[in-house]
Amino acid sequence: MRGKFDSLINDSRPVIVDFHAIWCSPCKMQSPILKDVAAELGERVRIIKVDVDNNNEIASRYKVQSVPTIIVFKNGKQVWRESGVVGKTQLKNVLMQNI
């Protein structure tokens, strides 16, 4: 996924990367929030889910030590990052600053 990941985050629109794990309870709480944000912002944003257990090289590259960790990229550069469950309002505010 490495080469594909690099091309996915190199987008002119904000790209939300949700570093998660299947076994993670807070990650399960984050998922519907991301779906709501995607439904409201549509094509203005992109959301990518990265399972840290299956993609540990990417998680290591971005020093993800806890899940969920949300990183927002724009044009391939990290513009925002937060660990733990991120609320819809906070996430939308970050995205609107980068659209």
C-alpha positions, 0 to 999 in steps of 0.5 A, a space after each residue: 500500500 505504500 506507493 498507493 498511500 503516497 499518491 492518495 495523500 498527495 491531493 489538493 483537497 484535504 485527505 483524512 487518514 484514520 489510523 485504526 485497528 479492528 480490535 480498538 473500541 474507540 476506533 469503532 466510535 470514530 468510524 460513524 463520525 467520519 461517515 457523517 463528515 464524508 456525507 456532509 462534505 462529499 467530494 471536498 474531502 477524501 477519507 482513507 482508513 489505515 489498519 495499523 496491524 496490516 500497514 505497520 510501515 506506514 503507521 511507523 513512518 507517521 509515528 502512530 503510537 495509539 489508535 485512533 489517530 487522525 491525520 489530515 494531509 493536503 498536497 502530501 503534507 501533514 496539516 493536522 493530527 490528533 490521537 483519540 476520538 475526534 468529534 465531528 465539529 472539531 474535524 469539520 472545522 479543521 477541514 474547512 480551514 483546508 478546503 
